[in-house]
Amino acid sequence: MPPLIGISCSVDDEEKRLKLNSSYLQGIEEAGGVPVLLAGKEETARAVVARVDGVLLSGGVDVDPRYFGEEPHQALGEVSPARDAFELALAKEALRLGVPVFGICRGAQVMAVAGGGSLYQDLPSQRAQSMQHYQRGPRSWQSHAVSVVERTRLAAICGGQAELRVNSFHHQAVRSLPPGWVTAATAPDGVIEAFEDPGHPYWLAVQWHPEALYPQDSAARALFFAFVQFAQEVSSHAR
């Protein structure tokens, strides 16, 4: 059976709706997975993680800085309390159980915080001489380069490419990673663009949006296919 991949989505508390760009589903489906949208209360996260073969944490609004021990910066953007609580619980449970997780943009930030890392709340004001990380162009435009770290899972997935061109839509970013985790890619200004936990079966996050580069970009396709394939292998072994 194809692996069941849970995808987190935005929660609109005012309209009582869940929202997700369809490109996330396309990436999972074309890689051979079956996508299902995830949302709920914090206490349901354990049951959700136990029923899927992998979790994709998608992009979205800012992560509340209370989760990494800070007060709100004046440039902090919109936050979603319900989404923060649910996704952080998802990530922590997936860490505990060894369930494969792939994080994209906000999803990467959630993963870092779930493990005990911290974030820049606003790159332009908190990090001197940072480059433009929220591009002024189409989502499919690859606005800047990232350097891929050798001998990482990301490097293997991308066929050993030393540099990738990526898109960029964020003003928060990972400031510090938990002990034992490794940086897998950086922007020209040194901002962490991807990271991994070598002690976890599959824990990979990227700061860019490969779903918006899919399917024309080979590295974006490879990221989805590698994640779904690993989830498939884990699911097959479990059966």
C-alpha positions in Angstrom: 0.0 0.0 0.0 1.2 3.5 -0.7 2.3 5.5 2.4 -0.2 7.7 4.2 1.4 11.2 4.5 -0.2 13.7 6.9 0.2 17.3 5.9 -0.4 20.1 8.4 -2.4 23.1 7.2 -3.3 26.6 8.1 -6.2 27.1 10.6 -8.5 30.1 9.9 -10.2 30.6 13.3 -12.4 33.4 12.0 -13.8 31.5 9.0 -13.6 28.1 10.6 -11.6 26.8 7.7 -8.5 24.8 6.9 -6.3 26.1 4.1 -3.4 24.5 2.2 -1.9 25.1 -1.2 -2.7 22.2 -3.5 0.9 22.0 -4.6 1.8 20.2 -1.4 -0.7 17.5 -2.3 0.6 17.3 -5.8 4.1 16.7 -4.6 3.1 13.9 -2.3 0.8 12.2 -4.8 3.2 12.3 -7.7 5.9 10.8 -5.4 3.5 7.9 -4.7 2.0 8.9 -1.3 -1.5 9.4 -0.2 -2.0 12.8 1.4 -4.3 13.6 4.3 -4.7 17.0 5.9 -3.9 17.3 9.6 -5.3 19.7 12.1 -6.8 19.4 15.6 -6.3 19.9 19.2 -2.9 19.5 20.9 -4.1 16.3 22.7 -5.0 14.6 19.4 -1.5 14.8 18.0 -0.4 11.5 19.6 -3.2 9.6 17.9 -2.6 11.3 14.6 1.1 10.5 14.4 0.5 6.9 15.3 -1.8 6.5 12.2 0.4 8.0 9.4 3.6 6.9 7.8 5.1 10.3 7.5 4.4 14.0 8.4 4.9 17.0 6.2 4.9 20.2 8.1 3.9 22.9 5.7 4.5 26.7 5.4 2.4 29.4 7.0 2.4 32.2 9.6 5.0 32.9 12.3 5.7 30.7 15.2 4.9 32.3 18.6 8.2 33.2 20.3 6.8 32.0 23.7 7.7 28.5 22.6 11.4 29.4 22.5 11.4 31.6 25.6 11.1 35.1 24.1 8.6 38.0 24.2 7.1 39.2 20.8 9.4 41.3 18.7 7.8 44.5 17.3 8.2 42.9 13.8 6.6 39.6 14.7 3.9 38.7 12.1 0.6 36.9 12.5 0.6 33.8 14.7 -1.9 31.0 15.1 -2.1 29.7 18.6 -4.1 26.6 17.7 -1.8 25.7 14.9 1.3 26.2 17.0 0.1 23.9 19.7 -1.0 21.2 17.4 2.1 21.2 15.1 4.6 21.4 18.0 2.8 18.4 19.6 2.9 16.6 16.3 6.6 17.2 15.9 7.5 16.2 19.4 5.5 13.0 19.1 7.2 12.2 15.7 10.6 12.8 17.3 9.7 10.4 20.1 8.3 7.7 17.8 10.8 8.0 15.0 8.1 8.9 12.4 9.6 10.4 9.2 9.1 14.2 9.1 9.8 16.7 6.3 9.4 20.4 7.1 9.0 23.3 4.7 9.5 27.0 5.7 7.4 27.4 8.8 7.5 23.6 9.2 11.3 23.8 9.5 10.9 26.4 12.2 8.4 24.3 14.1 10.8 21.3 14.0 13.6 23.4 15.3 11.6 24.7 18.2 10.1 21.3 19.0 13.6 20.0 19.5 14.7 22.9 21.7 16.2 25.3 19.2 15.4 29.0 18.7 14.4 31.4 15.9 15.1 34.8 14.7 11.7 36.5 15.0 12.6 39.0 12.2 15.7 38.6 10.1 15.9 42.2 8.7 16.0 43.8 12.2 17.7 41.0 14.2 20.5 39.9 11.9 22.9 42.5 10.5 23.4 42.5 6.8 21.0 39.8 6.0 20.0 39.4 2.4 16.4 39.5 1.0 14.7 36.4 2.3 11.2 37.4 1.3 11.4 37.7 -2.4 9.5 40.1 -4.6 8.6 37.7 -7.4 6.5 34.7 -8.3 6.6 31.7 -6.0 8.3 29.6 -8.7 11.2 32.2 -9.1 14.4 30.9 -7.7 15.6 34.1 -6.1 18.9 33.1 -4.4 21.4 30.3 -4.0 22.0 28.0 -1.1 25.2 26.0 -0.4 24.6 22.4 0.4 26.7 20.8 3.1 28.6 17.6 2.0 27.8 14.2 3.4 24.3 15.2 4.6 21.0 13.5 3.7 20.1 16.7 1.7 23.3 16.3 -0.3 22.6 12.7 -1.1 19.0 13.5 -2.1 20.1 16.3 -4.4 22.7 14.1 -6.1 25.7 15.8 -4.6 25.0 19.2 -5.9 27.0 21.8 -4.0 24.6 24.6 -4.7 20.9 24.9 -5.3 18.8 27.8 -6.5 15.7 28.3 -4.3 12.7 30.5 -3.7 12.4 32.4 -0.4 9.3 33.7 1.5 10.2 34.1 5.2 11.3 36.7 7.7 11.7 34.2 10.6 14.5 31.7 10.5 16.4 29.2 12.6 18.8 30.9 15.0 20.1 27.9 16.8 19.7 24.1 16.4 19.3 21.6 19.2 22.4 19.7 20.2 23.3 16.9 17.7 21.4 18.3 14.8 23.3 19.5 11.7 23.0 22.3 9.2 22.5 20.9 5.7 22.4 24.1 3.7 23.0 27.9 4.2 22.2 31.1 2.3 25.0 33.4 1.1 24.5 35.5 4.3 25.0 32.4 6.5 21.3 31.9 7.5 20.4 28.2 8.0 18.4 27.1 5.0 18.2 23.3 5.8 18.9 21.0 8.7 18.7 17.4 9.8 18.8 15.2 12.9 21.2 12.4 12.2 19.8 10.5 15.2 16.3 10.3 13.8 15.3 7.9 11.0 14.2 10.8 8.8 14.1 14.4 10.1 14.8 16.9 7.3 13.7 20.5 6.9 14.2 23.2 4.3 13.5 26.9 4.6 12.5 27.3 1.0 9.3 26.1 -0.8 10.0 23.1 -3.0 6.3 22.5 -3.5 6.2 25.8 -5.5 9.2 24.7 -7.6 7.6 21.3 -8.3 7.7 19.6 -10.8 10.1 21.6 -13.0 13.0 21.6 -10.5 14.9 18.3 -10.1 15.9 19.0 -6.5 12.4 19.8 -5.5 11.1 16.6 -7.1 13.9 14.6 -5.3 12.9 16.0 -1.9 9.4 14.8 -2.3 10.3 11.4 -3.7 13.0 10.7 -1.1 10.6 11.5 1.7 7.7 9.4 0.4 10.0 6.5 -0.5 11.4 6.5 3.0 7.9 6.5 4.5 7.0 3.7 2.2 9.9 1.6 3.4 9.1 2.2 7.0 5.5 1.4 6.4 6.4 -1.9 4.6 8.7 -3.0 7.4 6.0 -2.3 10.0 3.5 -4.5 8.1 
